[in-house]
Amino acid sequence: MQDQTLVIAVVGVLGIGAQWIAWRSGWPAIVLMLFAGFMAGPVLGLFDPEAVFGDLLETMVSIGVALILFEGGLSLNFRELRHSGQAVWRLATIGVLVGWFLGALAAHEVAGLVLPVAVLFGGILVVTGPTVVIPLLRQSSIQTRPASILKWESIVNDPTGALCAVIAYEYFRLSVDGATVFEVVPPLLISAALAGLLGYVAAVIIAWAFPRGAVPEYLKVPVLLTAVIGVFVLSNLIEHEAGLVAVTVMGIALANMNVQSLRSIHPFKENIAVLLVSGIFILLSASLEWGDLEYLNWRFAAFLLVLLFVVRPLTIVISLAGSSIPWNERLFLAWIAPRGIVLVAISGLFALRLTELGYDDGNILIGLSFAVVVTTIVAHGFTVDLVARLLKVKGATRPGLLIVGSTPWTIALAKQMLDLKTPVMVVDSSWQRLGLARQKGVPFYHGEILNEATEHNLDLGPYQVLVAATENEAYNTLVCNEFAHEIGRDSVYQLGEAGNDYDRHSLPVALRGRALFESGWGVTETNERQKEGWVFRKTRLSEEFDYEDAQEKLPESAHMLLLLREGGRMRFFTHAARPEPRAGDIIVTFTPPQQRTAEEVAARRARKGGPKPEPA
């Protein structure tokens, strides 16, 4: 298969297919993508990326990595550092130096690499990689502080690791002519600083131009992507791999400049990141050749074990010595350090350069880097949940419910869900309206849900379903539309009938959340029934007591609200969707204050054609 268009299509199918399977199965997506690429390349020989794309492959990967680091930088807000800043700065300084030294020592003494290659590879090993860490954090519910530390470390240390490799390479290249460390390192650090300054200046220009209308809305995304690529290329002209520093600084700077125009492009840049991660992992793993693996022996297996159980733990222990980070979180950080795209991409780049300098061990770097990536991803990806539970850094394991609007009806719903062990958070900007939540002991957040500060003060990770139930239907729609891309369009709900797009008096269906209740009740109807004494009730289904039995026990006017699966997943009864109840589910209903009488139950059974068994 040598047709570039066909190869691109196959890569897309394999990458996104692996992401989808990971979503359905809960397996680490990176593991599945590596497996898919390895099967398509070395095993089945469907295509050879280097033969198909030639020299363009390295350029594609480099630009893809740059865009991924920029997108990662956009997710880093300095407000997150109020609890984890000390650890992040230690890992970005002390941790880099300690990790570089220990990694180089292990590569030389255990793996048997010659010293120059070992030092260069040790520098690359300080990276962890957002392309691996962030998907792991997305799939696993980890407490806020350790998750924030891992995310910051992965994004900040990626360009740092590349810079370490450049320093090592330039030193060994120039030392042949008698250059010293002091003659090589300062110019490189100055070049990195200039690249970072270039990225910062670009961020300032964008932050000035976008809010002032200097760029039309439809051009903002193209302008931003073009600016990132331009900064990356210009910085690389200053020094090799300095572009990674520039785009990371550019992303972090923009994230902390409060540019409101960037909020509208967040979904797009996240989609771009998913596509790039999928494509690059498939291409790189498909580029692997059997010859790259023939160098691997027992020494390299020992090196991988030392990397996992000695180098990383010692790096964390030394870096965080004397810090306020609890020991259980330090142990968790000491275990989780998967490597990703940057390690493979930079190793492949310097393998060729080291060979040109006469270091034969340079050829080993490609196979060894893939071995490190596969080993760390498999080891950490499949154990992150177990280790998090053992060390008690696991966040909420059951899907949570986020309720926007504090009313008697929403507080009653929150109490019912709390009784069912579902994490609940009620959000309202009025301290007075939150009085009932405080009185009933319901977890609450006082603030505007749409304010960007809420993202940094309230951990939204545990909440996988949102219900907007304020008295303002338009506001409920705005909230649902804002969070639809984060939580999922199928997981945002609001009170009120959905209507249709042909009714000029109703809100567009495309903007609204799904309507709660099959009847499409709004705030007025629920409040009126709340005053009449209506209550929430729960009914557990079993093999002997099914959904029809539950319906017969309920009054005619009762309304089904949701099903709660055994794992905590919530499925709502709406005007557009009716979940299929099954044994083990709990049905939550909104019912009148009195249950149906025995005569009513008998009459309804008679209408349905016969008796039903009573619950066991």
C-alpha positions, 0 to 999 in steps of 0.5 A: 500500500503506497498510495498516500491518500489511502494510507492517511485514510487507514491511519485515521481509521486505525487511530480513531478506532483505537480511541473508540475501543478504548472508550468502550472498554476502558483500556488505555488508548495509547496501548491500543494505538501502538498495537494497531500501528505495530500490526499494520506496519511490521507484522502485516506489512500493510504500509511503510510510512517512511516509504510512503511519505519519505522525508515528509514524515519527520516534518509531519511528526515534528509539526504534530508534536508542536501542535500537541504541546501548544494545545497542552499548554493552553490547558495550563492555568497558573491558578492550578498551581496554588496547591501543586506549584511547589511540586511542579517547580521542583520536578521541572528543575531538580527533577530534570537534573536528577532524572537526567543523571540517573537515566544516563547512569542506568543507560550506561551501566545497565544497558551498556550504551557508550557514554555519549549516547547514554547521556543524550538518551538520559536527557530524553528520558526526563519527558513523560508526555501529555499525549500519554498522561492526559488520556490516562488522567481522562480515563482514570479519576485521580484526585486534583493535586496529583493529577495536576502535578502529572499534567504540568510535569508532562507538558513542561518537561517535554520541551525540557527533555528535547533541550537536554538532548540538544545540549548533550548532542552539541557538546559531544559534537563540538568537544571533538574540536576541544569545546568545553561545557561552558562554551556549549551550554550557555549559548544553547540556553540563551537560544532556548530563552530567545525561543521562549521569548518569541513564543511569548511575544506571539501570544501577546500579539494574539491576545491583543488582536483577537478581542479587538476584532483585528481577526474575523471570527472565521479566521481565528482558528486558521490564524492561531494554527498558522502562528503556532507553526510559524513560531515553531519553524522560526524557533528551530532556525535559532536552534534545533528543537527550540521550537518545542520550548517556544510553542509550549510557552506560547500556549501557557502564556495564552492560557493565562491572558484571559483571552475570551475569544479562545473559549470558542475554539477549545472544542476545535483544538481538542479535536485536532489534538485527538486526531494528531495523537492518533495519527502520530502514534499509528505512524511511528509504531508502523515505522518500527522495523524488526531490525530495530528490535534485534538489539534488545537483550537481557541488559535492556530488559534490566534497564527497563526495570531499573527505569521503572523501579529505581530511576523514577522513584528516586527522582520523585523522592529527591525532588520532593524531599521536604515538600508538603506533598503527602507520602501517598501522593509522592508514591503515586507520582513515583510510579506513574511516568509513561513516555510517549510521542516526544521520546520516540520522535526525538530519539529517531531524530538523534539516532541518525545524527549520532550515527553520523558522528560515529557512535554505532549505539545510535541505531539502538535508540529507536528500538530502545525508545519504543521499548521504553514507551511500550513498557511504561504505557502498559505498566502504568496504563493498566495499573493506574487505577489499582495503584490509585486505590491502594494509595488512596488518591483515587477520586470519586469512582461513581459518576457524579451529578452536577445540578445547576440551580438551587430550588426545593425540587433540585435539593430534594433530587440531590438528597435522593441521589446522595442516599443512592451514593451518587456524588452530587454538587449543587451550583448557584450564584445566589447565597440566599438560594443556597440556604436550603442546600446548606440546611439539608447538608447537600454539597454546594458551590457558590459561584457562577457556573459559566465563569472561567474561575469556576473551572479552577475552583471546582473540580468538574471531573467527577461529574459526568451528568449535568442537570440545569434546573434554574427558573430561567429556561434560556439560562438553562439552555446556555449552560447545557450548550456550554458544557455539552462539548465537555460532558457530552450532548447526551449527558446534559439535561434541563427542565422544559419541553424541547419543542421543535425548530419550526416553532419560532417561539421556542429555543433551538433544539440544537442548543438545548439539553435533553428534556427531563421527564417524558412529559417535558415538565418545566420549572413551574410544573415541578415547583407546583408539585413540590409544594403539593407534597410530591416526593422522589422515590426509589424502586429496585428491580430484580428478576422477580420484580420487573419494570411492569411490577414497579409501574403497577405500584406507582400512582397513575400520575407518577413520573419516571425520572431516571435509572441508576445502573449498578455501576452508578451510571445514570440514564434519564427518561426523556421525551426523546429517549426511554432507557430499557430497565433491567434487573439490578437497576434502581428507578427514581420517580417523582410521585404524589405524596400518597402511594396507590391503593390496593384497589387501584393496583388491582384495577390496573392489573385487570386492565392489563390482563391478569395478576403479576407476582409480588416482589420477593 
